[in-house]
Protein backbone atom coordinates (compact mmCIF):
# COMPACT_ATOMS: atom_id res chain seq x y z
CA UNK A 1 0.00 0.00 0.00
CA UNK A 2 1.29 3.43 -0.89
CA UNK A 3 2.01 5.58 2.19
CA UNK A 4 0.43 9.01 2.49
CA UNK A 5 2.63 12.09 2.38
CA UNK A 6 2.96 14.42 5.41
CA UNK A 7 0.91 16.99 3.49
CA UNK A 8 -1.92 14.46 3.12
CA UNK A 9 -1.85 13.68 6.84
CA UNK A 10 -1.92 17.40 7.62
CA UNK A 11 -4.95 17.82 5.36
CA UNK A 12 -6.86 15.08 7.18
CA UNK A 13 -5.83 16.48 10.59
CA UNK A 14 -7.10 19.95 9.67
CA UNK A 15 -10.27 18.43 8.24
CA UNK A 16 -10.89 16.55 11.51
CA UNK A 17 -10.40 19.73 13.53
CA UNK A 18 -12.71 21.78 11.29
CA UNK A 19 -15.47 19.15 11.36
CA UNK A 20 -15.25 18.34 15.07
CA UNK A 21 -17.29 19.86 17.91
CA UNK A 22 -16.94 23.60 18.30
CA UNK A 23 -17.63 26.30 20.88
CA UNK A 24 -17.88 30.08 21.01
CA UNK A 25 -15.15 32.23 22.57
CA UNK A 26 -16.62 34.57 25.21
CA UNK A 27 -16.37 38.34 24.59
CA UNK A 28 -15.47 37.94 20.88
CA UNK A 29 -17.95 35.42 19.47
CA UNK A 30 -15.21 33.56 17.58
CA UNK A 31 -15.90 29.90 16.85
CA UNK A 32 -13.14 27.45 17.75
CA UNK A 33 -12.70 23.66 18.16
CA UNK A 34 -13.92 22.38 21.53
CA UNK A 35 -11.17 22.47 24.16
CA UNK A 36 -9.55 19.27 25.41
CA UNK A 37 -9.14 20.26 29.06
CA UNK A 38 -11.75 21.56 31.49
CA UNK A 39 -11.27 24.95 33.15
CA UNK A 40 -10.74 23.16 36.48
CA UNK A 41 -7.97 21.00 35.04
CA UNK A 42 -6.27 24.03 33.51
CA UNK A 43 -6.69 25.95 36.76
CA UNK A 44 -4.88 23.24 38.72
CA UNK A 45 -2.22 22.94 36.03
CA UNK A 46 -1.67 26.70 36.18
CA UNK A 47 -1.46 26.69 39.99
CA UNK A 48 1.21 24.00 40.01
CA UNK A 49 3.20 25.69 37.24
CA UNK A 50 2.90 28.98 39.19
CA UNK A 51 4.36 27.31 42.26
CA UNK A 52 7.30 26.12 40.19
CA UNK A 53 7.86 29.63 38.81
CA UNK A 54 7.94 30.98 42.35
CA UNK A 55 10.62 28.48 43.31
CA UNK A 56 12.91 29.46 40.45
CA UNK A 57 12.34 33.25 40.55
CA UNK A 58 12.56 35.42 43.67
CA UNK A 59 9.16 36.78 44.72
CA UNK A 60 9.08 40.42 45.86
CA UNK A 61 6.58 41.12 48.65
CA UNK A 62 5.63 44.10 50.80
CA UNK A 63 7.19 46.75 48.54
CA UNK A 64 5.36 49.62 46.87
CA UNK A 65 5.82 47.96 43.47
CA UNK A 66 4.49 44.61 44.68
CA UNK A 67 1.44 46.31 46.19
CA UNK A 68 0.88 48.24 42.97
CA UNK A 69 0.97 45.07 40.87
CA UNK A 70 -1.60 43.49 43.18
CA UNK A 71 -3.83 46.58 43.27
CA UNK A 72 -3.89 47.06 39.49
CA UNK A 73 -4.32 43.33 38.97
CA UNK A 74 -7.29 43.15 41.35
CA UNK A 75 -9.09 45.97 39.53
CA UNK A 76 -8.74 44.14 36.23
CA UNK A 77 -9.66 40.82 37.81
CA UNK A 78 -12.97 42.28 38.98
CA UNK A 79 -13.55 43.67 35.48
CA UNK A 80 -13.21 40.19 33.94
CA UNK A 81 -16.26 38.98 35.91
CA UNK A 82 -14.46 35.66 36.30
CA UNK A 83 -14.49 33.98 39.70
CA UNK A 84 -10.92 32.69 39.52
CA UNK A 85 -8.69 32.17 42.59
CA UNK A 86 -6.67 35.23 41.62
CA UNK A 87 -3.06 35.65 42.77
CA UNK A 88 -0.55 38.40 41.95
CA UNK A 89 3.23 38.18 42.28
CA UNK A 90 6.11 40.46 41.39
CA UNK A 91 9.37 38.68 40.56
CA UNK A 92 12.78 40.26 41.13
CA UNK A 93 13.99 39.96 37.53
CA UNK A 94 15.21 43.39 36.34
CA UNK A 95 16.53 41.90 33.10
CA UNK A 96 13.19 40.37 32.10
CA UNK A 97 10.64 42.82 30.68
CA UNK A 98 7.55 40.66 30.61
CA UNK A 99 4.48 39.41 32.48
CA UNK A 100 2.13 36.43 32.35
CA UNK A 101 -1.20 35.13 33.59
CA UNK A 102 -1.52 31.37 33.93
CA UNK A 103 -4.85 29.54 33.66
CA UNK A 104 -7.00 30.20 36.70
CA UNK A 105 -5.72 33.75 37.25
CA UNK A 106 -2.16 33.19 38.48
CA UNK A 107 -0.45 36.45 37.53
CA UNK A 108 3.27 37.17 37.49
CA UNK A 109 5.10 40.39 36.63
CA UNK A 110 8.86 40.49 36.11
CA UNK A 111 10.32 43.69 37.54
CA UNK A 112 12.07 44.57 34.26
CA UNK A 113 8.74 45.60 32.71
CA UNK A 114 7.97 48.26 35.35
CA UNK A 115 10.26 51.02 33.99
CA UNK A 116 8.48 50.66 30.65
CA UNK A 117 4.94 50.71 32.04
CA UNK A 118 5.76 53.93 33.97
CA UNK A 119 2.34 54.25 35.66
CA UNK A 120 -0.75 52.32 36.74
CA UNK A 121 -2.41 52.70 33.34
CA UNK A 122 0.67 51.33 31.58
CA UNK A 123 0.79 48.40 34.00
CA UNK A 124 -2.93 47.84 33.37
CA UNK A 125 -2.24 47.54 29.64
CA UNK A 126 0.23 44.72 30.25
CA UNK A 127 -1.85 42.92 32.88
CA UNK A 128 -5.18 43.21 31.07
CA UNK A 129 -3.61 41.70 27.95
CA UNK A 130 -2.08 38.77 29.85
CA UNK A 131 -5.27 38.24 31.87
CA UNK A 132 -7.27 38.18 28.63
CA UNK A 133 -5.10 35.33 27.34
CA UNK A 134 -6.13 33.39 30.45
CA UNK A 135 -9.85 34.22 30.46
CA UNK A 136 -10.08 33.45 26.74
CA UNK A 137 -8.37 30.10 27.48
CA UNK A 138 -5.77 30.56 24.76
CA UNK A 139 -3.39 28.16 26.55
CA UNK A 140 -6.04 25.45 26.61
CA UNK A 141 -6.78 26.11 22.96
CA UNK A 142 -3.12 25.72 22.01
CA UNK A 143 -2.66 22.57 24.08
CA UNK A 144 -5.81 21.12 22.50
CA UNK A 145 -4.40 21.45 18.97
CA UNK A 146 -3.53 18.02 17.49
CA UNK A 147 0.18 18.75 16.89
CA UNK A 148 0.84 20.29 20.31
CA UNK A 149 -1.34 17.73 22.09
CA UNK A 150 0.97 14.98 20.88
CA UNK A 151 4.07 16.92 21.96
CA UNK A 152 2.78 17.92 25.40
CA UNK A 153 1.17 14.58 26.19
CA UNK A 154 -0.26 15.84 29.49
CA UNK A 155 -2.78 13.42 31.02
CA UNK A 156 -6.31 14.72 31.36
CA UNK A 157 -6.07 13.74 35.03
CA UNK A 158 -3.40 16.44 35.48
CA UNK A 159 -6.05 18.29 37.45
CA UNK A 160 -5.49 16.03 40.46
CA UNK A 161 -1.88 17.13 40.91
CA UNK A 162 0.45 15.24 38.59
CA UNK A 163 2.56 18.25 37.52
CA UNK A 164 5.62 17.04 39.42
CA UNK A 165 5.49 13.69 37.63
CA UNK A 166 5.54 15.27 34.17
CA UNK A 167 8.94 15.29 32.45
CA UNK A 168 10.76 18.65 32.79
CA UNK A 169 10.84 19.15 29.01
CA UNK A 170 7.10 18.59 28.79
CA UNK A 171 6.49 20.97 31.69
CA UNK A 172 8.51 23.63 29.86
CA UNK A 173 6.44 23.12 26.73
CA UNK A 174 3.25 23.46 28.76
CA UNK A 175 4.56 26.64 30.39
CA UNK A 176 5.46 27.95 26.96
CA UNK A 177 1.82 27.36 26.00
CA UNK A 178 1.00 29.68 28.93
CA UNK A 179 3.01 32.46 27.24
CA UNK A 180 6.30 31.92 29.10
CA UNK A 181 8.46 30.89 26.16
CA UNK A 182 11.01 33.67 26.61
CA UNK A 183 11.49 32.67 30.25
CA UNK A 184 11.58 28.86 30.09
CA UNK A 185 13.47 28.67 26.79
CA UNK A 186 10.87 26.82 24.72
CA UNK A 187 9.47 29.28 22.19
CA UNK A 188 5.82 28.86 21.29
CA UNK A 189 4.56 32.39 20.59
CA UNK A 190 0.85 33.14 20.58
CA UNK A 191 -0.65 33.48 17.11
CA UNK A 192 -1.41 36.90 15.65
CA UNK A 193 -5.10 36.11 16.11
CA UNK A 194 -4.62 35.32 19.82
CA UNK A 195 -2.56 38.45 20.38
CA UNK A 196 -5.14 40.65 18.68
CA UNK A 197 -7.97 38.98 20.59
CA UNK A 198 -6.16 39.50 23.91
CA UNK A 199 -5.47 43.14 23.01
CA UNK A 200 -9.14 43.78 22.22
CA UNK A 201 -10.54 42.02 25.29
CA UNK A 202 -7.83 43.62 27.43
CA UNK A 203 -9.14 47.04 26.36
CA UNK A 204 -12.64 45.97 27.42
CA UNK A 205 -11.30 45.02 30.86
CA UNK A 206 -9.37 48.28 31.16
CA UNK A 207 -12.45 50.32 30.28
CA UNK A 208 -14.59 48.46 32.83
CA UNK A 209 -11.90 48.98 35.49
CA UNK A 210 -11.63 52.72 34.78
CA UNK A 211 -8.10 52.85 33.35
CA UNK A 212 -6.93 55.21 30.59
CA UNK A 213 -7.18 53.25 27.33
CA UNK A 214 -4.95 55.71 25.45
CA UNK A 215 -2.00 54.40 27.45
CA UNK A 216 -2.12 51.17 25.40
CA UNK A 217 -0.69 52.59 22.14
CA UNK A 218 1.68 54.82 24.14
CA UNK A 219 3.11 51.78 25.94
CA UNK A 220 3.85 49.96 22.69
CA UNK A 221 5.49 53.06 21.23
CA UNK A 222 7.70 53.26 24.34
CA UNK A 223 8.65 49.62 23.81
CA UNK A 224 9.54 50.42 20.18
CA UNK A 225 11.71 53.34 21.31
CA UNK A 226 13.39 51.14 23.92
CA UNK A 227 14.13 48.58 21.24
CA UNK A 228 15.72 51.25 19.02
CA UNK A 229 17.78 52.86 21.78
CA UNK A 230 19.26 49.59 23.06
CA UNK A 231 19.66 48.00 19.67
CA UNK A 232 18.13 44.80 20.97
CA UNK A 233 14.68 43.32 21.25
CA UNK A 234 13.13 43.10 24.73
CA UNK A 235 11.17 40.08 25.95
CA UNK A 236 7.90 41.97 25.68
CA UNK A 237 8.59 42.82 22.03
CA UNK A 238 10.16 39.53 20.93
CA UNK A 239 7.09 37.51 21.90
CA UNK A 240 4.56 39.93 20.37
CA UNK A 241 3.79 41.51 16.97
CA UNK A 242 5.56 44.66 15.73
CA UNK A 243 4.99 47.32 18.42
CA UNK A 244 4.43 50.24 16.03
CA UNK A 245 1.79 48.40 14.04
CA UNK A 246 0.24 47.29 17.29
CA UNK A 247 0.10 50.85 18.61
CA UNK A 248 -1.63 52.06 15.42
CA UNK A 249 -4.20 49.26 15.55
CA UNK A 250 -4.92 49.85 19.24
CA UNK A 251 -5.32 53.59 18.64
CA UNK A 252 -7.91 52.90 15.95
CA UNK A 253 -9.66 50.37 18.18
CA UNK A 254 -9.86 52.83 21.07
CA UNK A 255 -11.33 55.53 18.80
CA UNK A 256 -14.01 53.05 17.68
CA UNK A 257 -14.85 52.24 21.33
CA UNK A 258 -15.64 55.85 22.23
N, C-alpha and C positions, 0 to 999 in steps of 0.2 A: 504494500500500500504506500502510496506517495505521501510523504510527510508534509504538513502545512507549514508555510513560511511564518516567521514572527509577525509579519504584517497582517496575515490572515487571522492569527490568534488575537492580535490587538483589535481587529475589526469585530470579532465575535465577543470579546470582552466588553468593548464599548457598546455593542448592541445589547448585551445582557444588562448593563447598567442603565441604558436608556429605556429599556422595556420593563425594568423591575419596579417594585413599589416606590412611590415618591411621597414627599411631604413638602409643606410650605415653610419657608424661612420666616420667622416672626420679624416684624418691622418693615421688611422689604417686599414680601410677597413672592420672592423667587422660589421656583420649584427645584428641588434637588432629590437625588436618590435617598431613600430611607437610611437613617444612620444605623450603624452596627451596634454601638454601645448605648446603654441607657444613660440618662443624665446622672443618675446615682453612681453608676460605675465610673463615669468620667470624673465625677466629683471626688470619689475616693482615690482614683488614680492621680488626680491633680494634687490632692492633699499629701500623698506619700512622696510625690516628686518635689513638692514644695518643701517638705521636711528635709529631703536630700540637699536641695539648694541651700538651705539654711545651715547645713553642716559644712558645706564647702565654701560658703561666702559669709563673711562677718556681718552680722545683723547690727544695725545702729538703732539704739532705743533711747528715749528720753530727751533727745535733742530737739531743737526748734525745727530742723529739717524733717526729722522723723515724724514729729507731730503734724507738720504741714502735709506730708504725704498721706497720713492717715485721715486728716480732716478733709482734704480735697477728695480723696478716694471715697470717703463715706458719703459725701454729697452726691457724687456720681452714682454710687451704689444704690442710693435711694431712688435716683432718677431712672434706673433700669427697671424698677418694679419687679425685680427678681429676688426671691427669698433665699439667697445663697448664704452659706456660712462665711461671710466676708472676712478676710484678713489682709493687713497692709504691712509691708516690711520695706525698710530702706537698707540697702546693702552698701557697705563701705568699699566701693569699687570706683575710685576716681578716674580710672582709665577706661571704664565701660560706660558709654553714653547710650543707655537703653533702658527698657522697662518691659514687663510682661504681666499677663494675667492668666493663670492656669484655670482649667475647668473648675467650676465651683466657686470662683471668686477669690482665688489665692493670688494676691497682687504683690509684685516685687518691683522696686525701683532701684537702679544702680546709681550711685551718687554722681557719676560722671555726666548724667543727663541734666542735673539741676542748674549748672551755669547756663545751659542753653535754654531752659524753660523760662528762667528769669523771674517769673511771678506765678501766682496761683492759677491764673487763666492759662498760661503756657503749660503748667503742670497738668491742668485739666485736659488740655488737648491730647497730651501723651496718654494719660490714664484712661480717658474716655475711649480712645481708639483701641487700646489693649483690652479694656473691659468688654468692648463690643465684639472683639474676636471671641471672647469666652461666652458671652450671652448668645451669640449667633451660632455657637458650637462649631466653629471652623476647625478646631483640632479634631473633633469627633468625625467631621466630614472628611478630613484628610486621611485619618486612620481607617475610615470605612472604605476608601477607594481600593479596588482590587489589587493594584500593584503594591501600594504601601501596606495593605493588610497582610500580604504574604511576607513582606520584609519585617514588619513589627512583630507579628505572630503573638500578640498579647492575648492571653486567655480571656474569655468573656467573664470568667469568675474573678478577674483582677479586682473587682469591687470588694472582695472580702479580705484584701490585704496581702496580695502576692507580689507586690512591687519589689521587695528585697530578693525574691527568688528569680526575678527576670534578669537575664544576662546583661552586664553593663552596657554592651554595645546596643542592645535592643532598648534599654532604658534611655540611652542618649538619643536614639532615633525617635522615641516617643516624646522626649522633651523638646526635640527639634520640631516635632509636630505642634507643640504648644507655642512655638515662636521663639525658641531659645537657641536657634542654630548657631548664632555668633558667639554664644557663651559656651556651649557644650562641644562645639567643633564638628557637628554634623549638620551641614547646610541643607535646609529644606524650606526655602522661602515661601511665604504665602503667595498665592496667585494674585495677579492684578485685580481680578474680580473680588477676591476676599479683602484685599487692601482697600479698594474703593468702597465696598460694602461697610467695612469697619469705620472708615472715615465718615461716611454718611450717617450711620447710626450713632457714631460718637458725637457728631454735631447735635443730633436729637437729644442725647443725654446731657450734653453741655447746656443746651437751651433750657431744658427742664430744670436743671440744677442752678440756673441763673448765672452762668459764666459768660464771658465776652467771647462770642464766636469769632470775631475778627482776629483774635489771637492765633487762630489755627493757621491761616496762610502766613502770618508774620513769623511763626515758629519755624515753618519749613524754609522760609527765606533766610532766617538766621542760620539754620543748619547748612544751607547752600553756601553762605558766606564763610562759615566755619570750615567747610570742606575746601574752599578756595584758598583761605588764608594759611591753612596747615599743609595744603598740598597732599592730603590723604583723606580717605573716606572714613567717616565715623561709623560706629555700629548702627546707629539709628538710620543713617542714610544707606548703608550697604545692604540692609535687609528690607528696604522699601523702594518704591518707584522714585524717579527723578524728582528731587524736592521742588524745583522751580515749576515744573508741570503740575505737581501736586498742589502747590500754593495757588496757581491760577485756577485750577479746577475747584478747589475749596472756596476761593473767593466768589466764583460764579454760583456755587451751590448756596452759599450764605445769602447772596443777593436774592436768590429765588425763594429762600425761606422767609424773607421779611414780609 
